[in-house]
Amino acid sequence: MIGGILHPVGTHINFPLDWANFPPGASYYFDGYFTMPSSGITIYLNSYYYGEQGAWVPDDFKTKSVGLEALVPVFSQFQISDYRAV
């Protein structure tokens, strides 16, 4: 199983399918999405496996920081010529 949250906003990452059954040691791709807030965030992801006691047990943990920069318009020099037919 997979779960994720955005910090500091506390929004959960949406995983349409948040679990899959595959063998130990194998990799699996989970597809998820979220709405990016207007500030930088840290993404926290946790994976879990289904334990012998019938409960989800924490497995791996990853983080990724995502920053935002203000976009500043940049103009190149340009020239408008006054063209007159002679």
Beta strands, then each sheet from edge to edge (+ up, - down):
strand 1: 2-7
strand 2: 41-50
strand 3: 56-66
sheet 1: 1+ 2- 3+
end
